[in-house]
C-alpha cells in the first residue's frame, strides 16, 4: 500500500470533532476546570458516564465487542477538542488498553473486557518506570511463576509511575519482564492491596497521577496477554499514545491561543488595545502558523496510523513528527500567553499557566521533542 498524498479527514472524524467541541466547551468551561483541581478525581463519575453514553470509549473497538468499529484516527478527533478545553479523563488510557487487548489478547480476554471498556469501565496504563526511559521494553518490573491452591499464579515485583486516573480504574494494563522477555498483564483493581497506590505530585494539576507498588501482588497466569510479539505491541502502544498526546497538545495550543487573543483584544494600555502592537501581533502569527503545521502533521499521522503503515516505518515517522511538532507549537503558544499577560500571567489566577503546565506534562510523556527528533534522524537516514 502506498503512502497517501494527502490528509484524509473522514466524515466520521468531522462529525465527532464537531460533537466533541460542543460537549467539551459546555462541560469543561474554565470555571469547572478550576473547581476540579481540588477534587479527588480528574473527572466526575457523572461526566465520565456521559462520555461513555456518547459511545466514545468504543470508537476504536470492533462492533462485535460493542464498539463502533472505527480506529484511533477517529479518537484523535475527540481528544483534540478535549485538550482545547483542558478536559482531563481516562479516555486515552482506556482506549489504548482496549487496543492492546484487541492486538494481543486471547478470544476470552477480548470477550470479557472489550464490551466492558466500551461501556464505561476505566482502564489505566502502567507502562512507565522510575528510570524514565521512554523505551517501553526497558523493564525492571518483573513477574515470577508460582503455584498455589488457586492455580498457576504470577508473583509481581517492582513499581510503576505516572499511572493516570489509577484510583478510578477497574483494570490495569501492566508491562513487565517474564522469563527474560517483555510481557503484558491485565490486573483487576481487586487484586491490588490498599497500599499499592500512592498519589504523585505532577506539574499538570488537572491530572491525577499515581505510583503503583507491585510488590506482593499475585495474579493468575491466565491474565497474561498471549501475543508472541509483545515488543511489537509495546511499540504500537507507544506510538498510539504519542498520536493521542499530539492531538491533546494541538487542542491545548488552540485553546491557549484563543485565550491570549481574547486578552489582547480587551486589555488597553496607553489608550490602545495591546493587540495593536506589532511586538505582540507577530508572535501570535507565529503561534498560529506553528499550530497549523502541528495539526497537518497530526491528521497525516492519524491517516497513516489507520492504514496500518507502522511496520514499514512510514507510520512511525509520521507519528514522531506529529508529537515533536505539537510539543513545539504548544510550548511556544503557552509560553507567549504567560508573557503577554504581563505580571498577571505569572500568577496562579491566570488561566494561561494551566495550559503551560499541560504542555510540559504532555511533552514529557512518551518522549519529548528532542527524543523524537533523534529517533527520526535514525529512521530517515537509514
N, C-alpha and C positions, 0 to 999 in steps of 0.2 A: 504494500500500500504506500503510495507516495504522500509526501507531506503536503497539506493543503496550502494553497497560495494565499488564502485569505482567512480571516477570523469568521467562524461560523457561529453566529449568535442566533440560537434557535427560538422559535415561537414560545416554547416552554420556558426558556430562560427569561425572555422578555416579560412573560406573564408573571412568573414567580418573582422577578425583581420588582415589578410594579406593586404586587401584593405585599412583599416584604418591606418596601419603602413606606407604604401607608401604615402597616402594622407597627413597624419599629418606631416611626415618628409618633404614633398615638400612644404606644405602650411604654416608650422609654424617652419621654422628654427629659431635659437635663435635671429638672427638679426630682423626678423619680430616680434617675441615676444616682443623684447625691443622697437621697434617702436610703438607697440600697447599700451605700458604702458602709453603713453601720450595722447592717443586718448580718445574720449568721451565714446566709447563703447568698450567692451572687444573683439568684433569680428566685422569685416566689414560686411556690408549688402551683398556684393558680395560673400564673403566666406560662409556666412550663407545660401545663396541661393544655393551654390554648395553642401553644406551638405544636404539640402532638396532634391536637384536633385538626390543625390545618394540613396534616399529612407530611410535614417537612421532614420528620425523622425517618420516613420510609421512602424518601425520594430515590435514593440510590440502592434500594432493596428490591429484588425481583417481586413481581406480582404474586408469584406462588407462595411467598412468605409474608404477604400483607403489605407490600410496598407498592411503589409506582412504576418500578422497572426502568428508571432513568439512571443518571450517573452523577459523579462528583462535579461535572461541569454545570449541572443544574443547581447543585448545592452552593456553588460559587455565587450564583445569582441571588441567593438568600443571605449568605454570610456577609457580602459586601454592604448591603443596606443596614444590617445589624451592627457592623463595625462603624458605620457612619454615625449611628446614634449611641455608641458605647453600650449596646445591649449585650451583656455577658450571659452565656448559657452553656450547658454541656452539649449543645447540638453538634459541634465539630467532633468532639471526642466520641460521642455516641455513634455518629455516622462512620467514623474511621474504624471503631471497634466492630461495627457491623460489616464493614468491608473486609476486615481481617478474617472474620468468621466465614464470610462468603468466599474469599480466596482460598482459605487454608483449613476451614473446619470440616468436620465429618457431616454426613447427612443428618445424623441425630442432633449434633450441635446446631446446625442451621435450623432444623425444625423447632428446636427448643427455644433458641434465643432470638432469631431474626424477627419473628412476629412480635415478641415482647419489646424489642428495641424499636420497632416501627410504631408500636402502640403507646410508647411513653416511658418505658424503663430507661434508666440512666446508666450509661457506661462511662468508665474513667480509664484513661490510658496511663499505665505505669511503665514507661519506657526509658525514662531519664534517670541517670545515677549521679552520685555526688562528684565523680571525677569530671563531669561536664563535657565529656567527649560527645560530639554530635553524630558519631558513628554508632548507630544503634546495635551493632554487632559486638561492640566493646562492652562486655558484660562481666560484672563482678558478682552480681546476684546469682545464686545457684540453687539447684534442687538435687536431692539425692533420693533414690528409691528405697522405700521401706515397706515392710509387710506388717499388717495389723489385722485385728479381728474384723475390721471394716473392709478388708481387701487391700490391694496394692495401692500404696499412697506415695506422695511426694512430700518430703520434708524440705521447707524453704529456708533460705538464709540470705542476709544482706538487706539492702534498703533502696527505696526509690525516692525521687524528689520531683517537685513540680507536678504532682498528680492533682490536676484541677478538678474542683467540684467533687472530691472524693467523699465528703460527708453525706452527699445525697445520692451517691452511686449505688446501684443494685448489683453491678457486675464490674470487675476489674480485668483488663487485659494486661498481663504481665509478660515481659521479656526476661529470660534468664538462661543461664548455661546449664545444660543437662548432658551428661556423658561427653563433655568436651565440645559440645556444639550448641548453637543458639536454639532456643525453644520458645514457643508462645503458649501461655497457660491462661485459662479462664478461672477466675476466683470469685465466688459469690461473697457478698458482704457478710453473710452469716458465718463465713469461715474465718473472719478476722477477729482478733481479740479487741478488747476495749482500748488497749494502749497501742494498737497498731498504727493509728493515725495521729499526727500532730500538725497543727496549723503552722504554716510558714508565713513570714513577713516578706512580701514581694513589692516591687515598685508600682505595679498596677493595682490600685486599691479596689478596682471593680472586679478583680479576680478573687477566687478562693482557692488557694494552693496548699497542698498538704505533702508532708513526708510520710512515707509508708514503710513501716518496720516489718520485715518478713520473717524475722527470727521466730522459730517455734510454730509457724503456721504449717498445717498439713492439709493437703487436698488430694482427691483421688487422681490416679494416673489418667483416668478417662477424661479429665478436664484439659489435657494437652490437645492443642490443635495438631492434627496428624500430618500436615503437609511435609513433604520431603525437603522442599526448598524454603526453609524458614528465613534464611538470609535474604532471599528474593522478596519474601513477603514483608520483611522489616524495611527493606529499601523502598518498596512500594508504599508502605505506611508513611515512611519519612517524606517521600515526595508528595503524597496526598496531603500530609499535614502542612508542608510548605505551600502547596497550592491554596489551601484554605486560609492560612495566615496571610498570604499575599492578598487574598480577597478582603480580609478584615482590615489590612493596612490601607488598601485603596479606599475602602469605605471611610476609614478614620481620616485619611487625608482630605477626602471630600468634606467631611464634617467640620474639620478644623479650619479649612479654607473658608467655608461659609460663615463660620463663627467670626473669623478675622475680618472678612469683607463687611459683615454687618457692623462691626465695631468701627471700621474705617469710614463707613458712611454715616455714622451717628456722632462720633467724637469730634468736637470742634476745638481748634487751637489757633490763636491769632486770627480769629474771625473767619476761619476756613475749616471745612471738614478735612481731617488729616489724610483722607484717601485721595485728596487732590495733589498731594506732594509726590513727585516722581521717585523720591528715595523710598517710598512705600509702594508705589504702583509697580515698579519694575520687579521687585522680588515677588510680588503676588502673581505677576505674569509667569515668572519662573516656576512658582509653585504649581500653577495650573498646567503649564507645559509638562512638568515632571509627573503630575497626576495622569495626564492623558497618555504619556509614554508608559506609565506603570499599568494602566488599565488595558492598553493594547497588548502588552506582554501577558497580562493576566488572562484575558479571554482567548488569546492564542494558546497559552498553556492549557487552559481548560479544554479547548478543542482537541489538541494533540493528545492530552491525557485520555479523553474519552475514545479516541481512535485506537488506543492500545499501543501507541508508539513509545513505550518506555524501554523496552528491551533493546532497541537498536540505538539508543542514546538520544534520539531527537526529542522525545518527551522529557527526558531528564534535563537536557539543555534548556528547553522552553520553561520548565518549572523553576529551575535555578535562576534563570534570567528574571522571571516574574518576581520571585522572592527578593532578589537583590534590588531590583528597580523599585518595587513597592516600599521596601525599607528606606531607601534613599529619599523617595518622594515624601513619605510620611514624616521622616525625621526633619527634613527641610521645612515643610509646611508647619509642623507643630512648633519647631524652634522659632520660626519667624512670628508665629502667633503670640508667643510669650513676649518676644522682643517688641512687637508692635503695640502690645497692650501697656507698654511702659512699666512703671513700678508696680502697678496693679497686677501685671502679668506674672510677677514672681510671688504672688500671694496664693494662699490655699483657696481663696474665694474665686479666683479666676478659673473659668472652665477650661481655658487653654492648657493648663497644667495637667488636667485629666487626660487629654489627648496625647501630651508629650509622654506621660507615664505609660500609656497604652502602646505608643510607638516603641519605647525602649523594651517593653516586655515582648512584643511580637517579633521584633528583630532578633532577639536572643534565643527564641525558641526554634529549634531545628536549624540553627546556623545563621550567623549574621551575614551582612552583605559581603564582607571580605572573604569569609569562608566559602560562600557560593561562587565568588569570582575565581578563587583558587581552583575549585572543582571544575569550573567552566574552562579554565585555561587548559587543564589536562584533557577535557573532553573535546575541545575544539581544535587542539593542536595534535591530537593523537592521530 
